[in-house]
Amino acid sequence: MATIDDLLRGAQLVRTIDAPPRAGLELEHLAAWNALARRARRVLDAVPGTPSAADDAISDNLKRLESRGGRALAAGGVEAEAGILGVALRLGAVADLLADRDLNGSLVRPSDGDHLRARVYGTLYRTAAYTVPAIAPHRAGWQDVLELAHLTKGYRDVRQEAGSPLEDLAAPGARHPGLEDVAFRWERAASRAVLDSQTRLTLETVAADLAILSASCTVLGVALRDRMPGLEPQVEALVAAGQRAHGMWTRLSRWPDLMTYPGARPTGLSEASLQLRGEVQRALRPGGRWASPEELLAASPPSALLDAARRLAASNRRVGADFAVAFDGLGRGTRLWAPYRSSEPATGYVRKSPRWVDLDDAARSSVASMRADAASALTASKDLAGRADEITRARVSWRSRNAPAQGLGDGRSPATRIEAEEALLVRRGPGPDRGPRPSR
């Protein structure tokens, strides 16, 4: 199940300083840019947030490249360059995933859109650097490609790794949507519910779901214990963090009988919660018991299990943060509580109306204890997500140190290759920042 993160990782074209220029292929490259520019604009239009003037300049440049590519295709007999066309196909899939989720009005943080946009710009920079050697200086399209490289140059060092829930979006499989896809849909419903519909049933349900996600991360971590050479301490820390988070959220899923916040649970949350629990049951608890490491590893490689743990932990942390914000307001100021299963106020409460009661000092103390539990649970969820991220980064670092050099160039680090791309741009002539733009 490819995610937006996976698609963007696979869309990175890198040309090293050792790759010889191949001038004279401008038609093939520009023909591919017709598709790439069009699909890149679709992605950027679908990313939440308000475009800046710099974003508008990049969009205008992409429109010109799309037009240039259209004229190259109209010449006939031109076969689009395969590498750029592969990037275009991946960005088209990203655009489809974003459009399919109807993100308008959803609880997406501004930073989520900013990070995804930066990754797309980094992809465009690398592709422009890949194209420059193929176009003879001052030929049609050369200046547009150089200008795009200049406009996106500031994003060349953006790490190509997931930094927001948007990048964990994935197309559901042909037979089943998968646990991570269901967890993302649940995340949206749960965040909206705890912020907009703060009832006892809502908060208990979300806390129970967070406990289930924590336990799921723990089970995935146990399966990875012997499959991450050199990272055993980090994996053990992940398992311990999952156990702590599970205990804290379980505690918040069972309120004392003396208090409640009356009201129904939102239908959207009920449906999302049932889907989440059903998918956890299918994927991790076949037969009503947690799957063994052997069973999980027989179904998925360790890398897939680690990715699943990271994404589930990230959803756990984000919803946990919204839960803590909502819970922190309960019992403060004009927020009122009602006694549970009683028409009379319980000891420690003062009647304010036929239905609602206000809290006295003793009752406020008990509510403060629950708020403290919510803050502690959020801390545990942050630790769990941090441990999963730490293992992911450490694993990438370990593999880069131990894997033999292969692919383009001489196996130098990505930073060196990025510098090489810049050297190619400089070697080919002045860019838009080094002189006036020639008239067309």
C-alpha positions as CSV (number, residue, x, y, z in Angstrom):
1,M,0.0,0.0,0.0
2,A,2.0,3.0,-1.3
3,T,1.6,6.2,0.7
4,I,2.2,9.8,-0.4
5,D,5.5,9.5,1.5
6,D,6.4,6.4,-0.5
7,L,5.5,8.0,-3.8
8,L,7.6,11.1,-3.1
9,R,10.6,9.1,-2.1
10,G,10.4,7.2,-5.4
11,A,10.2,10.5,-7.4
12,Q,13.7,11.7,-6.8
13,L,15.9,12.0,-9.9
14,V,19.5,12.6,-9.1
15,R,22.3,13.4,-11.6
16,T,25.8,13.5,-10.3
17,I,28.7,15.7,-11.5
18,D,30.1,12.6,-13.2
19,A,27.0,12.1,-15.4
20,P,27.9,13.6,-18.9
21,P,25.6,16.3,-20.3
22,R,23.3,15.0,-23.0
23,A,22.4,18.2,-24.8
24,G,20.0,17.8,-27.8
25,L,17.3,15.9,-25.9
26,E,15.2,19.0,-25.2
27,L,12.1,17.8,-27.0
28,E,12.0,14.5,-25.1
29,H,12.5,16.3,-21.8
30,L,10.1,19.1,-22.5
31,A,7.5,16.6,-23.6
32,A,7.7,14.8,-20.2
33,W,7.5,18.2,-18.5
34,N,4.1,18.7,-20.0
35,A,2.8,15.9,-17.9
36,L,5.0,16.7,-14.8
37,A,4.1,20.4,-14.7
38,R,0.4,19.7,-15.0
39,R,0.4,17.1,-12.3
40,A,2.6,19.1,-10.0
41,R,0.1,21.9,-10.2
42,R,-2.7,19.5,-9.3
43,V,-0.7,18.4,-6.2
44,L,0.0,22.0,-5.1
45,D,-3.6,23.1,-5.7
46,A,-4.8,20.2,-3.4
47,V,-2.4,21.0,-0.6
48,P,-4.2,22.8,2.2
49,G,-3.1,26.4,2.9
50,T,-3.0,29.8,1.3
51,P,-0.4,30.1,-1.5
52,S,2.2,32.9,-1.0
53,A,3.7,35.1,-3.8
54,A,6.6,32.7,-4.1
55,D,4.1,29.8,-4.5
56,D,2.3,31.8,-7.3
57,A,5.6,32.3,-9.1
58,I,6.4,28.6,-9.1
59,S,2.9,27.9,-10.4
60,D,3.3,30.4,-13.2
61,N,6.6,28.8,-14.1
62,L,4.9,25.4,-14.2
63,K,2.2,26.7,-16.5
64,R,4.9,27.9,-19.0
65,L,6.7,24.5,-18.8
66,E,3.4,22.7,-19.4
67,S,2.8,24.9,-22.5
68,R,6.4,24.3,-23.7
69,G,5.9,20.6,-23.3
70,G,2.6,20.8,-25.2
71,R,4.3,22.3,-28.2
72,A,7.0,19.6,-28.1
73,L,4.4,16.9,-28.2
74,A,2.6,18.7,-31.1
75,A,5.8,18.4,-33.1
76,G,5.1,14.7,-33.4
77,G,7.4,11.7,-33.2
78,V,8.6,12.7,-29.7
79,E,8.9,10.1,-26.9
80,A,8.7,11.6,-23.4
81,E,11.8,11.1,-21.3
82,A,11.2,8.1,-19.1
83,G,12.7,9.3,-15.8
84,I,10.7,12.6,-15.8
85,L,7.6,10.7,-16.9
86,G,8.0,8.4,-13.9
87,V,8.1,11.4,-11.6
88,A,5.0,12.8,-13.3
89,L,3.1,9.5,-12.8
90,R,4.0,9.5,-9.1
91,L,2.9,13.1,-8.6
92,G,-0.3,12.3,-10.4
93,A,-1.0,9.6,-7.8
94,V,-0.2,12.0,-5.0
95,A,-2.7,14.5,-6.5
96,D,-5.4,11.8,-6.7
97,L,-4.9,10.8,-3.1
98,L,-5.2,14.3,-1.9
99,A,-8.3,15.0,-4.0
100,D,-9.9,11.8,-2.9
101,R,-9.7,12.7,0.8
102,D,-11.6,16.0,0.5
103,L,-9.2,17.9,2.9
104,N,-11.1,21.2,2.8
105,G,-12.4,21.9,6.2
106,S,-10.6,18.9,7.8
107,L,-8.5,19.2,10.9
108,V,-5.2,19.6,9.0
109,R,-2.6,21.8,10.6
110,P,-1.0,24.5,8.5
111,S,2.5,23.0,9.1
112,D,1.2,19.7,7.5
113,G,0.6,21.5,4.2
114,D,3.8,23.5,4.4
115,H,5.9,20.3,4.8
116,L,4.2,18.5,2.0
117,R,4.6,21.5,-0.3
118,A,8.3,21.8,0.5
119,R,8.8,18.1,-0.4
120,V,7.1,18.7,-3.8
121,Y,9.3,21.7,-4.4
122,G,12.4,19.7,-3.6
123,T,11.3,17.1,-6.1
124,L,10.8,19.7,-8.7
125,Y,14.3,21.1,-8.0
126,R,15.9,17.7,-8.6
127,T,14.0,17.1,-11.7
128,A,15.0,20.5,-13.1
129,A,18.6,19.8,-12.3
130,Y,18.2,16.5,-14.2
131,T,16.8,18.3,-17.2
132,V,19.3,21.2,-17.5
133,P,22.2,19.1,-19.2
134,A,19.8,17.8,-21.8
135,I,18.9,21.3,-23.2
136,A,21.4,23.4,-25.0
137,P,21.8,26.9,-23.5
138,H,19.3,29.5,-24.6
139,R,17.2,26.9,-26.5
140,A,13.5,27.0,-26.0
141,G,12.6,25.9,-22.5
142,W,16.1,26.2,-21.1
143,Q,15.4,29.5,-19.3
144,D,12.1,28.2,-17.9
145,V,13.8,25.1,-16.4
146,L,16.7,27.2,-15.0
147,E,14.1,29.6,-13.4
148,L,12.2,26.7,-11.8
149,A,15.5,25.4,-10.3
150,H,16.2,28.9,-9.0
151,L,12.7,29.2,-7.5
152,T,12.9,25.8,-5.8
153,K,16.6,25.9,-4.8
154,G,15.7,26.7,-1.2
155,Y,14.0,23.4,-0.9
156,R,16.8,21.2,-2.2
157,D,17.8,20.1,1.3
158,V,14.3,19.2,2.6
159,R,14.4,15.7,4.0
160,Q,12.4,13.3,2.0
161,E,10.6,11.7,4.9
162,A,7.1,11.9,6.2
163,G,6.5,14.9,8.5
164,S,2.7,15.2,8.5
165,P,-0.4,13.0,8.4
166,L,-1.0,14.0,4.9
167,E,2.1,12.1,3.8
168,D,0.8,8.9,5.4
169,L,-2.3,8.9,3.1
170,A,-2.4,5.7,1.1
171,A,-4.7,4.3,-1.6
172,P,-6.7,1.4,-0.1
173,G,-5.7,-2.0,-1.4
174,A,-7.9,-3.7,-4.0
175,R,-9.2,-6.2,-1.4
176,H,-8.9,-4.3,1.9
177,P,-8.1,-0.7,3.0
178,G,-5.5,-1.7,5.6
179,L,-4.9,-0.7,9.2
180,E,-3.0,2.5,8.5
181,D,-5.6,3.8,6.1
182,V,-8.4,3.1,8.6
183,A,-6.4,4.7,11.3
184,F,-6.0,7.9,9.3
185,R,-9.8,8.1,8.7
186,W,-10.3,7.4,12.5
187,E,-7.9,10.2,13.3
188,R,-9.9,12.8,11.5
189,A,-13.2,11.7,13.1
190,A,-11.7,11.4,16.6
191,S,-10.0,14.9,16.5
192,R,-13.2,16.5,15.3
193,A,-15.2,14.7,18.0
194,V,-13.1,15.6,21.0
195,L,-12.9,19.2,20.0
196,D,-16.5,19.7,19.0
197,S,-18.5,17.2,21.0
198,Q,-17.1,16.8,24.5
199,T,-19.4,14.2,26.1
200,R,-18.5,11.4,28.4
201,L,-19.2,8.8,25.7
202,T,-17.0,10.7,23.2
203,L,-14.0,11.1,25.5
204,E,-14.2,7.5,26.8
205,T,-14.4,6.1,23.3
206,V,-11.5,8.1,22.0
207,A,-9.4,7.2,25.1
208,A,-10.2,3.5,24.5
209,D,-9.2,3.8,20.9
210,L,-5.9,5.5,21.8
211,A,-5.2,2.6,24.2
212,I,-5.8,0.1,21.4
213,L,-3.4,2.0,19.1
214,S,-0.8,2.1,21.8
215,A,-1.2,-1.7,22.3
216,S,-0.9,-2.2,18.5
217,C,2.4,-0.3,18.5
218,T,3.6,-2.5,21.3
219,V,2.8,-5.7,19.5
220,L,4.5,-4.4,16.3
221,G,7.5,-3.5,18.4
222,V,7.7,-6.9,20.0
223,A,7.8,-8.4,16.5
224,L,10.8,-6.2,15.6
225,R,12.9,-7.1,18.6
226,D,15.2,-9.5,16.8
227,R,14.8,-7.9,13.3
228,M,16.6,-4.6,13.8
229,P,20.3,-5.4,14.2
230,G,22.1,-2.8,16.2
231,L,18.9,-1.1,17.2
232,E,17.7,-3.5,20.0
233,P,17.8,-0.8,22.7
234,Q,15.6,1.5,20.7
235,V,13.1,-1.2,19.9
236,E,12.9,-2.1,23.6
237,A,12.3,1.5,24.4
238,L,9.5,1.6,21.8
239,V,7.8,-1.4,23.4
240,A,8.1,0.1,26.9
241,A,6.7,3.4,25.7
242,G,3.7,1.6,24.1
243,Q,3.0,-0.2,27.3
244,R,3.0,3.0,29.3
245,A,0.7,4.8,26.8
246,H,-1.7,1.8,26.8
247,G,-1.9,2.0,30.6
248,M,-2.5,5.7,30.7
249,W,-5.2,5.8,28.0
250,T,-6.9,2.7,29.5
251,R,-7.3,4.6,32.7
252,L,-9.0,7.5,31.0
253,S,-11.4,5.2,29.1
254,R,-13.2,4.5,32.4
255,W,-14.6,7.5,34.2
256,P,-15.7,7.4,37.9
257,D,-19.4,6.8,38.2
258,L,-20.0,10.0,40.1
259,M,-19.5,12.2,37.1
260,T,-20.4,12.5,33.5
261,Y,-20.7,14.9,30.6
262,P,-24.1,14.1,29.2
263,G,-24.6,13.8,25.4
264,A,-24.5,11.4,22.6
265,R,-21.4,10.2,20.8
266,P,-21.1,11.6,17.2
267,T,-22.1,9.1,14.6
268,G,-18.9,9.7,12.6
269,L,-16.8,8.7,15.6
270,S,-18.9,5.6,16.3
271,E,-18.4,4.4,12.7
272,A,-14.7,5.2,12.6
273,S,-14.1,3.6,16.0
274,L,-15.8,0.4,14.9
275,Q,-13.8,0.3,11.7
276,L,-10.5,0.9,13.6
277,R,-11.2,-1.9,16.1
278,G,-12.4,-4.2,13.4
279,E,-9.2,-3.7,11.4
280,V,-7.0,-4.1,14.5
281,Q,-8.8,-7.4,15.1
282,R,-8.3,-8.5,11.6
283,A,-4.6,-7.5,11.2
284,L,-3.2,-7.9,14.7
285,R,-5.7,-10.0,16.8
286,P,-6.8,-12.9,14.7
287,G,-8.9,-15.3,16.7
288,G,-9.2,-12.8,19.6
289,R,-5.6,-12.8,20.6
290,W,-2.6,-10.6,19.7
291,A,-0.6,-12.1,16.8
292,S,2.8,-13.6,17.5
293,P,5.9,-12.0,16.0
294,E,6.2,-15.1,13.7
295,E,2.7,-14.5,12.4
296,L,3.3,-10.8,11.8
297,L,6.7,-11.3,10.1
298,A,5.2,-14.0,7.9
299,A,2.7,-11.5,6.6
300,S,4.9,-8.4,6.3
301,P,8.6,-7.6,6.2
302,P,10.2,-5.7,9.2
303,S,10.3,-2.5,7.3
304,A,6.5,-2.6,6.7
305,L,5.9,-3.3,10.4
306,L,8.1,-0.4,11.4
307,D,6.3,1.9,9.0
308,A,3.0,0.8,10.4
309,A,4.2,1.4,14.0
310,R,5.4,4.8,13.1
311,R,2.2,5.9,11.4
312,L,0.0,4.5,14.2
313,A,2.1,6.2,16.8
314,A,1.9,9.5,15.0
315,S,-1.9,9.2,14.8
316,N,-1.9,8.4,18.5
317,R,0.1,11.4,19.3
318,R,-1.9,13.9,17.2
319,V,-5.3,12.7,18.6
320,G,-3.9,12.5,22.1
321,A,-2.9,16.2,21.8
322,D,-6.4,17.2,20.8
323,F,-7.8,15.0,23.6
324,A,-5.6,16.8,26.2
325,V,-6.7,20.2,24.9
326,A,-10.3,19.3,25.2
327,F,-10.0,17.6,28.6
328,D,-8.0,20.5,30.1
329,G,-11.1,22.8,29.7
330,L,-13.4,20.5,31.6
331,G,-14.3,21.7,35.1
332,R,-12.9,25.2,34.5
333,G,-14.8,28.4,34.6
334,T,-18.4,28.0,33.4
335,R,-17.9,24.3,32.3
336,L,-20.3,22.2,34.3
337,W,-20.5,18.5,35.2
338,A,-23.6,16.4,36.1
339,P,-23.7,13.5,38.6
340,Y,-24.0,10.1,36.9
341,R,-27.1,7.9,37.3
342,S,-28.7,10.2,39.8
343,S,-31.1,13.2,39.8
344,E,-29.5,14.4,43.0
345,P,-26.1,16.0,43.2
346,A,-23.4,13.7,44.6
347,T,-21.4,14.6,47.7
348,G,-19.1,17.5,46.8
349,Y,-21.4,19.0,44.2
350,V,-23.7,22.1,44.4
351,R,-26.9,22.1,42.4
352,K,-27.1,24.9,39.9
353,S,-30.2,23.8,37.9
354,P,-32.5,20.8,37.7
355,R,-29.9,19.0,35.5
356,W,-26.5,20.6,35.9
357,V,-24.3,21.0,39.0
358,D,-21.2,23.0,39.6
359,L,-18.1,21.7,41.3
360,D,-17.0,22.5,44.8
361,D,-13.4,22.5,45.8
362,A,-13.3,18.7,46.6
363,A,-14.9,17.8,43.3
364,R,-12.7,20.2,41.4
365,S,-9.7,18.4,42.9
366,S,-10.9,15.0,41.5
367,V,-11.4,16.6,38.1
368,A,-7.9,18.1,38.2
369,S,-6.5,14.7,38.8
370,M,-8.2,13.4,35.6
371,R,-6.8,16.4,33.7
372,A,-3.4,15.5,35.0
373,D,-3.9,11.9,33.8
374,A,-4.8,13.3,30.4
375,A,-1.6,15.3,30.3
376,S,0.5,12.3,31.4
377,A,-1.2,10.1,28.7
378,L,-0.3,12.7,26.1
379,T,3.3,12.7,27.3
380,A,3.4,8.9,26.9
381,S,2.0,9.1,23.4
382,K,4.6,11.7,22.4
383,D,7.3,9.4,23.8
384,L,5.9,6.5,21.8
385,A,5.8,8.5,18.5
386,G,9.3,9.8,19.3
387,R,10.7,6.3,19.8
388,A,9.2,5.1,16.5
389,D,10.7,8.1,14.7
390,E,14.1,7.5,16.4
391,I,14.2,3.9,15.1
392,T,13.2,5.0,11.6
393,R,16.0,7.6,11.5
394,A,18.5,5.2,13.1
395,R,17.7,2.4,10.7
396,V,18.1,4.7,7.6
397,S,21.5,5.8,9.0
398,W,22.6,2.3,9.8
399,R,21.6,1.1,6.3
400,S,23.4,4.0,4.6
401,R,26.6,3.2,6.6
402,N,26.5,-0.6,5.9
403,A,25.1,-0.8,2.4
404,P,27.4,-0.9,-0.6
405,A,27.4,2.0,-3.0
406,Q,25.2,1.5,-5.9
407,G,23.1,3.4,-8.5
408,L,24.1,6.7,-10.1
409,G,27.5,8.2,-9.5
410,D,30.1,7.0,-7.0
411,G,27.9,6.4,-4.0
412,R,28.5,9.7,-2.4
413,S,26.1,11.1,0.2
414,P,22.9,12.7,-0.9
415,A,24.2,16.1,0.3
416,T,27.2,15.8,-2.1
417,R,24.9,14.8,-5.0
418,I,22.7,17.8,-4.3
419,E,25.9,20.0,-4.5
420,A,26.7,18.3,-7.8
421,E,23.3,19.2,-9.2
422,E,23.9,22.8,-8.3
423,A,27.4,22.6,-10.0
424,L,25.7,21.4,-13.2
425,L,23.3,24.4,-13.1
426,V,26.1,26.8,-12.6
427,R,28.3,25.2,-15.3
428,R,25.5,25.4,-17.9
429,G,25.2,29.2,-17.7
430,P,23.5,32.1,-15.9
431,G,20.3,31.4,-14.1
432,P,17.5,33.9,-13.5
433,D,19.3,35.2,-10.4
434,R,22.6,36.0,-12.3
435,G,21.4,38.2,-15.1
436,P,18.3,39.7,-16.8
437,R,15.8,37.2,-18.2
438,P,16.2,37.2,-22.0
439,S,13.1,38.1,-23.9
440,R,11.2,35.4,-25.8
